[in-house]
Amino acid sequence: MQLVKYAFAFETLLKCLFHIPELAVLILTAKSGVLDNSLSSDEELIPILAKIISGTFQTPNKAIYISSIFSALSARVPYLCDGTQHDSHEVIAFLLQAIEEELLGARVPGSPIDNLYENASPREYQLWWDHYKRYNPTSITTLFYGYSITSTLCSHCHAHFSTLSAFNTLHIPLPLTQTRLNVNLVHQFLDLPTGHVSLRTEPISVKVGPSASLRDVRAAILASLASNSNTNTHSDESKACSLDIALLIGTATGCATSSSSPTPYVVRARSSR
């Protein structure tokens, strides 16, 4: 969302937060800590939120203008108020962090990330969470934060370990019928008279299903190459290539999600020069 353009959505977000009794009482009774001497009293977020909460629940209601919150947020997190679009999870995460930092009077440290091996017990998970809360001792942590466990199993040695990290918003995955996979094709050209081998890398992008197999990826790549050969003008070297599908190597693990860095796939091409 763009905070200024979609102020009504931000106002709805605030109303939802203010209807959490523990948070409303916390803001109304809190005293802001001194986080940054360069901030003026008008840029302290908690007093502004307390004033809005008081006005929201008054009878009759008074008009509430949230421009003061934008000013306070821009002092804490400038790039959230730069007029560009931001994810709603990002907005609520930094709003909560700004409140938490003002309560602490200090910057919130990064969450500790520990690796726990296969014999880790629920007690060790709880110890990790208690350790995190000691570093972030505010009611914001208690109300909105939890921890997630990511388990990894090595397909070769079957070693298993878990990574723990804190979170304050849940991202619900949207069902996808197709996803775009970026791949690098490495063409190997063999000059038969001289035996000279040259390589050429060609980045392409193909669409595959979320649960596509390696065979599906191969088919999509070959279909893309066939389509390009009909629409684009290639050099004599490219026209002389015959792709060998059996030599396409890689894994289909990158198909489930789109990545900014292309997944490496290799195709050997022979030149008839």
C-alpha beads as a LAMMPS data file, in Angstrom:
LAMMPS data file: protein, C-alpha beads

273 atoms
272 bonds

1 atom types
1 bond types

-500.0 500.0 xlo xhi
-500.0 500.0 ylo yhi
-500.0 500.0 zlo zhi

Masses

1 110.0

Atoms # bond

1 1 1 0.000 0.000 0.000
2 1 1 1.018 3.643 -0.480
3 1 1 0.549 5.235 2.928
4 1 1 -0.523 8.667 1.708
5 1 1 -2.613 7.490 -1.261
6 1 1 -4.340 4.719 0.703
7 1 1 -4.755 6.534 4.007
8 1 1 -8.171 4.916 4.481
9 1 1 -6.549 1.456 4.470
10 1 1 -3.972 2.597 7.008
11 1 1 -6.763 4.032 9.152
12 1 1 -8.535 0.647 9.024
13 1 1 -5.315 -1.036 10.120
14 1 1 -5.038 1.317 13.100
15 1 1 -8.644 0.698 14.132
16 1 1 -8.055 -3.062 14.077
17 1 1 -4.964 -2.638 16.260
18 1 1 -6.715 -0.264 18.658
19 1 1 -9.473 -2.835 19.253
20 1 1 -6.902 -5.113 20.888
21 1 1 -7.459 -4.160 24.553
22 1 1 -3.937 -5.045 25.688
23 1 1 -2.375 -2.854 22.996
24 1 1 -4.730 0.077 23.612
25 1 1 -4.051 0.035 27.368
26 1 1 -0.317 -0.312 26.723
27 1 1 -0.245 2.783 24.501
28 1 1 -2.480 4.859 26.773
29 1 1 -0.383 4.133 29.880
30 1 1 3.090 3.998 28.331
31 1 1 5.806 6.567 28.646
32 1 1 7.977 6.867 25.573
33 1 1 11.640 6.158 25.954
34 1 1 14.281 8.457 24.503
35 1 1 15.332 6.725 21.310
36 1 1 16.917 9.532 19.356
37 1 1 17.735 12.997 20.669
38 1 1 17.204 14.406 17.178
39 1 1 13.470 13.605 17.328
40 1 1 11.136 16.314 18.560
41 1 1 8.159 15.684 20.823
42 1 1 5.888 15.957 17.764
43 1 1 7.684 12.966 16.248
44 1 1 7.113 10.634 19.185
45 1 1 4.747 7.966 17.965
46 1 1 3.181 6.695 21.211
47 1 1 1.701 10.059 22.363
48 1 1 0.193 10.521 18.892
49 1 1 -1.346 7.037 18.966
50 1 1 -2.655 7.627 22.491
51 1 1 -4.374 10.822 21.356
52 1 1 -5.980 9.015 18.424
53 1 1 -7.161 6.140 20.633
54 1 1 -8.726 8.590 23.070
55 1 1 -10.487 10.425 20.257
56 1 1 -11.657 7.231 18.562
57 1 1 -13.507 5.949 21.605
58 1 1 -15.020 9.282 22.645
59 1 1 -18.749 9.891 22.408
60 1 1 -19.528 11.680 20.188
61 1 1 -16.593 10.797 17.934
62 1 1 -14.336 13.532 16.693
63 1 1 -12.639 13.647 13.318
64 1 1 -9.215 12.054 13.541
65 1 1 -6.431 13.046 11.161
66 1 1 -3.602 10.568 10.834
67 1 1 -1.142 12.851 9.039
68 1 1 0.706 13.213 12.352
69 1 1 1.358 9.458 12.344
70 1 1 2.910 9.743 8.886
71 1 1 5.260 12.432 10.205
72 1 1 6.255 10.291 13.189
73 1 1 6.724 7.196 11.024
74 1 1 8.777 9.115 8.467
75 1 1 11.171 10.082 11.279
76 1 1 11.503 6.423 12.327
77 1 1 11.210 4.605 8.999
78 1 1 11.614 7.180 6.195
79 1 1 11.247 4.765 3.295
80 1 1 7.748 3.730 4.434
81 1 1 6.521 7.276 3.756
82 1 1 8.349 7.919 0.489
83 1 1 5.205 7.716 -1.657
84 1 1 6.018 4.319 -3.153
85 1 1 4.065 1.115 -2.713
86 1 1 4.811 -1.177 0.243
87 1 1 3.566 -4.568 1.280
88 1 1 0.893 -4.396 4.000
89 1 1 2.860 -6.898 6.101
90 1 1 5.857 -4.571 5.876
91 1 1 3.781 -1.608 7.062
92 1 1 2.379 -3.355 10.139
93 1 1 5.763 -4.918 10.969
94 1 1 7.547 -1.557 11.035
95 1 1 4.680 0.159 12.819
96 1 1 4.913 -2.413 15.619
97 1 1 8.701 -2.139 15.618
98 1 1 8.508 1.657 15.928
99 1 1 6.184 1.312 18.943
100 1 1 8.441 -1.320 20.470
101 1 1 11.584 0.767 20.005
102 1 1 9.929 3.771 21.589
103 1 1 8.885 1.670 24.590
104 1 1 12.399 0.293 24.960
105 1 1 14.169 3.544 24.237
106 1 1 16.551 1.559 22.042
107 1 1 16.735 -0.051 18.633
108 1 1 15.300 -3.561 18.476
109 1 1 18.156 -6.003 17.802
110 1 1 17.968 -8.662 15.141
111 1 1 16.456 -11.944 16.231
112 1 1 18.980 -14.609 17.247
113 1 1 18.987 -17.557 14.859
114 1 1 20.136 -20.890 16.234
115 1 1 20.459 -24.244 14.543
116 1 1 19.063 -27.165 16.503
117 1 1 19.875 -30.693 15.464
118 1 1 17.630 -33.728 15.202
119 1 1 17.481 -34.467 18.919
120 1 1 16.170 -30.974 19.750
121 1 1 13.266 -31.125 22.155
122 1 1 10.299 -28.769 22.703
123 1 1 12.098 -27.611 25.844
124 1 1 15.022 -26.363 23.731
125 1 1 12.582 -24.532 21.483
126 1 1 11.092 -22.838 24.540
127 1 1 14.572 -21.895 25.795
128 1 1 15.258 -20.234 22.438
129 1 1 11.992 -18.274 22.671
130 1 1 12.712 -17.211 26.249
131 1 1 16.143 -16.025 25.078
132 1 1 14.517 -13.941 22.330
133 1 1 12.052 -12.328 24.752
134 1 1 14.887 -11.374 27.108
135 1 1 16.393 -9.333 24.270
136 1 1 12.990 -7.852 23.375
137 1 1 11.272 -7.384 26.762
138 1 1 8.114 -5.532 25.727
139 1 1 4.425 -6.297 25.582
140 1 1 4.589 -5.933 21.787
141 1 1 6.689 -9.090 21.671
142 1 1 4.248 -10.954 23.907
143 1 1 1.186 -9.839 21.933
144 1 1 2.322 -10.095 18.337
145 1 1 5.447 -12.212 18.055
146 1 1 5.948 -15.934 17.820
147 1 1 8.608 -18.220 16.466
148 1 1 8.686 -20.489 13.448
149 1 1 10.712 -23.646 12.911
150 1 1 12.191 -24.490 9.514
151 1 1 13.381 -28.082 9.222
152 1 1 15.975 -29.153 6.662
153 1 1 16.818 -32.741 5.728
154 1 1 19.885 -33.538 3.623
155 1 1 18.967 -35.907 0.784
156 1 1 22.467 -37.429 0.792
157 1 1 23.507 -37.962 4.404
158 1 1 19.979 -37.578 5.887
159 1 1 21.262 -35.111 8.485
160 1 1 18.418 -33.105 9.975
161 1 1 18.480 -29.707 11.647
162 1 1 15.997 -26.967 12.437
163 1 1 16.339 -23.189 12.168
164 1 1 14.285 -20.965 14.463
165 1 1 13.317 -17.380 13.724
166 1 1 10.864 -14.866 15.175
167 1 1 7.971 -13.402 13.193
168 1 1 5.157 -10.916 13.746
169 1 1 3.045 -11.434 10.625
170 1 1 1.877 -14.554 8.821
171 1 1 2.108 -14.611 5.035
172 1 1 -0.622 -16.765 3.517
173 1 1 0.606 -18.395 0.279
174 1 1 -1.655 -17.831 -2.711
175 1 1 -2.415 -20.845 -4.919
176 1 1 -0.512 -20.653 -8.190
177 1 1 -1.370 -22.446 -11.410
178 1 1 1.960 -21.490 -12.969
179 1 1 5.209 -19.967 -11.872
180 1 1 8.044 -18.475 -13.893
181 1 1 11.440 -20.148 -13.673
182 1 1 14.615 -18.367 -14.757
183 1 1 17.276 -20.685 -16.147
184 1 1 20.691 -20.367 -17.756
185 1 1 21.310 -22.545 -20.788
186 1 1 24.966 -23.273 -21.431
187 1 1 25.549 -24.244 -25.072
188 1 1 28.694 -26.198 -25.836
189 1 1 29.897 -25.857 -29.438
190 1 1 32.358 -28.386 -30.828
191 1 1 34.281 -27.522 -33.981
192 1 1 34.878 -30.984 -35.474
193 1 1 37.858 -30.108 -37.725
194 1 1 39.859 -28.427 -34.945
195 1 1 38.366 -30.043 -31.854
196 1 1 37.898 -26.561 -30.348
197 1 1 35.107 -26.250 -27.763
198 1 1 33.377 -22.937 -27.059
199 1 1 30.613 -22.081 -24.596
200 1 1 27.732 -19.649 -24.816
201 1 1 25.285 -18.845 -22.016
202 1 1 21.692 -17.980 -22.849
203 1 1 19.346 -16.816 -20.047
204 1 1 15.721 -17.706 -20.689
205 1 1 12.514 -17.691 -18.666
206 1 1 9.877 -20.427 -18.843
207 1 1 6.496 -21.027 -17.198
208 1 1 5.927 -24.306 -15.393
209 1 1 3.493 -25.652 -12.830
210 1 1 4.309 -25.329 -9.099
211 1 1 4.875 -29.100 -8.834
212 1 1 6.632 -29.504 -12.170
213 1 1 9.044 -32.388 -12.633
214 1 1 12.422 -32.169 -14.335
215 1 1 10.817 -33.616 -17.471
216 1 1 8.273 -30.777 -17.442
217 1 1 11.081 -28.238 -17.143
218 1 1 12.922 -29.821 -20.078
219 1 1 9.781 -29.736 -22.204
220 1 1 9.146 -26.078 -21.333
221 1 1 12.736 -25.131 -22.183
222 1 1 12.648 -26.915 -25.541
223 1 1 9.264 -25.369 -26.355
224 1 1 10.667 -21.932 -25.540
225 1 1 13.714 -22.529 -27.736
226 1 1 11.531 -23.773 -30.586
227 1 1 9.331 -20.691 -30.289
228 1 1 12.346 -18.388 -30.297
229 1 1 13.776 -20.097 -33.368
230 1 1 10.569 -19.307 -35.267
231 1 1 10.389 -15.650 -34.260
232 1 1 14.014 -14.552 -33.885
233 1 1 16.879 -14.309 -36.319
234 1 1 19.814 -16.455 -35.195
235 1 1 23.421 -16.504 -36.259
236 1 1 24.752 -19.321 -38.445
237 1 1 26.363 -20.813 -35.349
238 1 1 23.028 -20.959 -33.526
239 1 1 21.218 -22.432 -36.520
240 1 1 23.751 -25.248 -36.730
241 1 1 23.099 -26.399 -33.164
242 1 1 21.205 -29.561 -32.363
243 1 1 20.060 -29.711 -28.751
244 1 1 20.469 -32.985 -26.907
245 1 1 17.667 -33.233 -24.344
246 1 1 19.309 -36.173 -22.601
247 1 1 22.166 -33.906 -21.548
248 1 1 19.948 -31.343 -19.831
249 1 1 20.933 -31.543 -16.179
250 1 1 19.593 -29.880 -13.066
251 1 1 16.880 -30.267 -10.470
252 1 1 13.259 -29.262 -10.395
253 1 1 13.471 -27.898 -6.856
254 1 1 13.575 -24.335 -8.139
255 1 1 10.185 -24.681 -9.807
256 1 1 8.101 -24.059 -6.692
257 1 1 9.251 -20.494 -6.233
258 1 1 10.548 -17.781 -8.488
259 1 1 14.070 -16.645 -7.713
260 1 1 15.966 -13.545 -8.752
261 1 1 19.080 -15.603 -9.512
262 1 1 18.575 -18.021 -12.439
263 1 1 18.756 -21.739 -11.746
264 1 1 21.644 -23.257 -13.728
265 1 1 20.661 -25.805 -16.352
266 1 1 23.022 -27.132 -18.986
267 1 1 22.316 -28.113 -22.571
268 1 1 25.005 -29.455 -24.845
269 1 1 24.733 -28.271 -28.434
270 1 1 26.780 -29.595 -31.320
271 1 1 27.945 -27.442 -34.173
272 1 1 28.170 -28.920 -37.677
273 1 1 30.887 -26.517 -38.727

Bonds

1 1 1 2
2 1 2 3
3 1 3 4
4 1 4 5
5 1 5 6
6 1 6 7
7 1 7 8
8 1 8 9
9 1 9 10
10 1 10 11
11 1 11 12
12 1 12 13
13 1 13 14
14 1 14 15
15 1 15 16
16 1 16 17
17 1 17 18
18 1 18 19
19 1 19 20
20 1 20 21
21 1 21 22
22 1 22 23
23 1 23 24
24 1 24 25
25 1 25 26
26 1 26 27
27 1 27 28
28 1 28 29
29 1 29 30
30 1 30 31
31 1 31 32
32 1 32 33
33 1 33 34
34 1 34 35
35 1 35 36
36 1 36 37
37 1 37 38
38 1 38 39
39 1 39 40
40 1 40 41
41 1 41 42
42 1 42 43
43 1 43 44
44 1 44 45
45 1 45 46
46 1 46 47
47 1 47 48
48 1 48 49
49 1 49 50
50 1 50 51
51 1 51 52
52 1 52 53
53 1 53 54
54 1 54 55
55 1 55 56
56 1 56 57
57 1 57 58
58 1 58 59
59 1 59 60
60 1 60 61
61 1 61 62
62 1 62 63
63 1 63 64
64 1 64 65
65 1 65 66
66 1 66 67
67 1 67 68
68 1 68 69
69 1 69 70
70 1 70 71
71 1 71 72
72 1 72 73
73 1 73 74
74 1 74 75
75 1 75 76
76 1 76 77
77 1 77 78
78 1 78 79
79 1 79 80
80 1 80 81
81 1 81 82
82 1 82 83
83 1 83 84
84 1 84 85
85 1 85 86
86 1 86 87
87 1 87 88
88 1 88 89
89 1 89 90
90 1 90 91
91 1 91 92
92 1 92 93
93 1 93 94
94 1 94 95
95 1 95 96
96 1 96 97
97 1 97 98
98 1 98 99
99 1 99 100
100 1 100 101
101 1 101 102
102 1 102 103
103 1 103 104
104 1 104 105
105 1 105 106
106 1 106 107
107 1 107 108
108 1 108 109
109 1 109 110
110 1 110 111
111 1 111 112
112 1 112 113
113 1 113 114
114 1 114 115
115 1 115 116
116 1 116 117
117 1 117 118
118 1 118 119
119 1 119 120
120 1 120 121
121 1 121 122
122 1 122 123
123 1 123 124
124 1 124 125
125 1 125 126
126 1 126 127
127 1 127 128
128 1 128 129
129 1 129 130
130 1 130 131
131 1 131 132
132 1 132 133
133 1 133 134
134 1 134 135
135 1 135 136
136 1 136 137
137 1 137 138
138 1 138 139
139 1 139 140
140 1 140 141
141 1 141 142
142 1 142 143
143 1 143 144
144 1 144 145
145 1 145 146
146 1 146 147
147 1 147 148
148 1 148 149
149 1 149 150
150 1 150 151
151 1 151 152
152 1 152 153
153 1 153 154
154 1 154 155
155 1 155 156
156 1 156 157
157 1 157 158
158 1 158 159
159 1 159 160
160 1 160 161
161 1 161 162
162 1 162 163
163 1 163 164
164 1 164 165
165 1 165 166
166 1 166 167
167 1 167 168
168 1 168 169
169 1 169 170
170 1 170 171
171 1 171 172
172 1 172 173
173 1 173 174
174 1 174 175
175 1 175 176
176 1 176 177
177 1 177 178
178 1 178 179
179 1 179 180
180 1 180 181
181 1 181 182
182 1 182 183
183 1 183 184
184 1 184 185
185 1 185 186
186 1 186 187
187 1 187 188
188 1 188 189
189 1 189 190
190 1 190 191
191 1 191 192
192 1 192 193
193 1 193 194
194 1 194 195
195 1 195 196
196 1 196 197
197 1 197 198
198 1 198 199
199 1 199 200
200 1 200 201
201 1 201 202
202 1 202 203
203 1 203 204
204 1 204 205
205 1 205 206
206 1 206 207
207 1 207 208
208 1 208 209
209 1 209 210
210 1 210 211
211 1 211 212
212 1 212 213
213 1 213 214
214 1 214 215
215 1 215 216
216 1 216 217
217 1 217 218
218 1 218 219
219 1 219 220
220 1 220 221
221 1 221 222
222 1 222 223
223 1 223 224
224 1 224 225
225 1 225 226
226 1 226 227
227 1 227 228
228 1 228 229
229 1 229 230
230 1 230 231
231 1 231 232
232 1 232 233
233 1 233 234
234 1 234 235
235 1 235 236
236 1 236 237
237 1 237 238
238 1 238 239
239 1 239 240
240 1 240 241
241 1 241 242
242 1 242 243
243 1 243 244
244 1 244 245
245 1 245 246
246 1 246 247
247 1 247 248
248 1 248 249
249 1 249 250
250 1 250 251
251 1 251 252
252 1 252 253
253 1 253 254
254 1 254 255
255 1 255 256
256 1 256 257
257 1 257 258
258 1 258 259
259 1 259 260
260 1 260 261
261 1 261 262
262 1 262 263
263 1 263 264
264 1 264 265
265 1 265 266
266 1 266 267
267 1 267 268
268 1 268 269
269 1 269 270
270 1 270 271
271 1 271 272
272 1 272 273
